[in-house]
């Protein structure tokens, strides 16, 4: 199964690339935060009654937990699969575009898992989903875009690192 390629955005320098990739990352990480805060504050105010009733909590918890963890694993596997063609690419721009695609796929899977944690919190009002959400934030922090990580993943040469760190134009 080959995923459709994410259309690369335009950039002249590594700074522009990094800014745009970081923006995508933080948007995907932040979208579930607003509903999480709303539901969490409702819980703090004493609204602890699940909308579907407490008798379904165990079933909902099991289903959403499995799907959330499955999405994290799927995101990691898809990232590894999508980054595979890296070895055959020589152009820095092509490799950066490939990294963008693989990263957005991974971030999207992780966002889906985070949304499942928020949905589980809303449906069950269980602390387990608060912990799952916080765990997802920790995982997001581990894969956030950093120039060192990008450089390592792309196996940049010394010349390419100079282009990136000295903010020169990328061909």
C-alpha positions as CSV (number, residue, x, y, z in Angstrom):
1,X,0.0,0.0,0.0
2,X,1.5,3.3,-1.1
3,X,0.1,6.4,0.5
4,X,-0.5,9.4,-1.8
5,X,2.3,11.9,-1.5
6,X,1.7,15.1,0.4
7,X,2.4,18.0,-1.9
8,X,5.6,19.7,-0.7
9,X,5.3,23.3,0.2
10,X,7.6,26.0,-1.3
11,X,10.7,27.0,0.6
12,X,14.1,28.6,-0.3
13,X,16.0,27.9,2.9
14,X,16.1,25.3,5.6
15,X,14.7,27.9,8.0
16,X,11.6,28.3,5.9
17,X,11.3,24.5,5.6
18,X,11.7,24.1,9.4
19,X,9.2,26.8,10.2
20,X,6.5,25.3,7.9
21,X,7.1,21.7,9.1
22,X,7.0,22.9,12.7
23,X,3.8,24.8,12.1
24,X,2.2,21.6,10.7
25,X,3.4,19.7,13.7
26,X,2.2,22.1,16.3
27,X,-1.2,22.5,14.6
28,X,-1.7,18.8,14.6
29,X,-0.6,18.5,18.2
30,X,-2.8,21.4,19.3
31,X,-6.1,20.7,17.6
32,X,-7.2,18.2,20.2
33,X,-6.1,20.4,23.1
34,X,-9.1,22.7,23.0
35,X,-11.7,19.9,23.4
36,X,-9.5,18.2,26.0
37,X,-9.4,21.3,28.1
38,X,-13.2,21.8,27.8
39,X,-13.9,18.2,28.9
40,X,-11.3,18.3,31.6
41,X,-12.7,21.5,33.0
42,X,-16.2,20.0,33.0
43,X,-14.8,17.1,35.0
44,X,-13.2,19.5,37.5
45,X,-16.6,21.3,38.0
46,X,-18.1,18.0,39.0
47,X,-19.8,16.9,35.7
48,X,-18.7,13.3,36.0
49,X,-21.7,11.6,34.4
50,X,-20.7,9.9,31.1
51,X,-23.1,10.8,28.3
52,X,-23.7,7.1,27.4
53,X,-23.8,5.8,30.9
54,X,-21.2,4.3,33.1
55,X,-22.1,0.7,32.1
56,X,-20.4,1.1,28.7
57,X,-17.1,2.6,30.2
58,X,-15.2,-0.6,30.1
59,X,-16.1,-1.4,26.5
60,X,-15.5,2.2,25.3
61,X,-12.1,2.3,27.1
62,X,-11.0,-1.0,25.7
63,X,-11.9,-0.1,22.1
64,X,-10.5,3.4,22.1
65,X,-7.3,2.4,23.9
66,X,-6.6,-0.3,21.4
67,X,-7.3,2.0,18.5
68,X,-5.2,4.8,20.0
69,X,-2.2,2.5,20.7
70,X,-2.7,1.0,17.2
71,X,-2.6,4.4,15.6
72,X,0.7,5.2,17.3
73,X,2.2,2.0,16.1
74,X,0.7,2.5,12.7
75,X,2.2,6.0,12.5
76,X,5.7,4.7,13.4
77,X,5.5,1.9,10.9
78,X,4.2,4.1,8.1
79,X,7.0,6.6,8.9
80,X,9.6,3.9,8.5
81,X,8.0,2.6,5.3
82,X,7.6,6.1,3.8
83,X,11.1,7.1,4.6
84,X,12.6,4.0,2.8
85,X,13.2,5.7,-0.6
86,X,15.5,8.1,1.1
87,X,18.5,5.9,0.2
88,X,17.9,6.4,-3.5
89,X,17.5,10.2,-3.4
90,X,20.5,12.4,-3.8
91,X,19.0,15.9,-3.9
92,X,18.7,17.6,-0.5
93,X,15.3,19.1,-1.6
94,X,14.0,15.7,-2.6
95,X,15.1,14.2,0.8
96,X,13.5,17.1,2.7
97,X,10.3,16.7,0.7
98,X,10.3,13.0,1.6
99,X,10.9,13.7,5.2
100,X,8.0,16.1,5.2
101,X,5.7,13.5,3.7
102,X,6.7,10.8,6.2
103,X,6.6,13.1,9.1
104,X,3.1,14.4,8.4
105,X,1.9,10.8,8.0
106,X,3.3,10.0,11.4
107,X,2.0,13.2,13.0
108,X,-1.5,12.6,11.6
109,X,-1.7,9.1,13.0
110,X,-0.6,10.4,16.4
111,X,-3.2,13.2,16.2
112,X,-5.9,10.5,15.6
113,X,-4.7,8.7,18.7
114,X,-4.9,11.9,20.7
115,X,-8.4,12.6,19.4
116,X,-9.4,9.1,20.5
117,X,-8.1,10.0,24.0
118,X,-10.2,13.1,24.1
119,X,-13.3,11.3,22.8
120,X,-12.7,8.6,25.4
121,X,-12.5,11.2,28.1
122,X,-15.7,12.8,26.9
123,X,-17.6,9.5,26.7
124,X,-16.3,7.9,29.9
125,X,-15.0,10.7,32.1
126,X,-12.3,8.3,33.2
127,X,-8.8,9.5,34.4
128,X,-7.3,6.8,32.2
129,X,-7.9,9.0,29.1
130,X,-6.3,12.0,30.8
131,X,-3.2,9.8,31.3
132,X,-3.5,8.6,27.7
133,X,-3.7,12.2,26.4
134,X,-0.7,13.2,28.5
135,X,1.2,10.1,27.2
136,X,0.4,11.2,23.6
137,X,1.8,14.7,24.3
138,X,5.0,13.0,25.5
139,X,5.2,10.9,22.3
140,X,4.5,14.1,20.3
141,X,7.5,15.7,22.1
142,X,9.7,12.8,21.2
143,X,9.1,13.2,17.4
144,X,8.8,16.9,17.1
145,X,10.9,18.4,14.3
146,X,14.4,19.5,15.2
147,X,17.1,20.3,12.8
148,X,19.5,17.8,14.4
149,X,16.9,15.0,14.1
150,X,16.2,16.0,10.5
151,X,19.9,16.0,9.7
152,X,20.4,12.6,11.3
153,X,17.3,11.1,9.6
154,X,18.4,12.4,6.2
155,X,22.0,11.4,6.7
156,X,23.1,14.9,5.6
157,X,26.7,15.4,4.4
158,X,28.8,18.1,5.9
159,X,28.2,20.4,2.9
160,X,24.4,19.9,3.3
161,X,24.6,20.6,7.0
162,X,26.5,23.8,6.2
163,X,23.7,24.8,3.8
164,X,21.1,24.1,6.5
165,X,22.8,25.7,9.5
166,X,24.1,28.7,7.6
167,X,20.7,29.4,6.2
168,X,21.7,29.2,2.5
169,X,19.3,28.7,-0.3
170,X,18.5,25.1,-1.1
171,X,18.7,24.0,-4.7
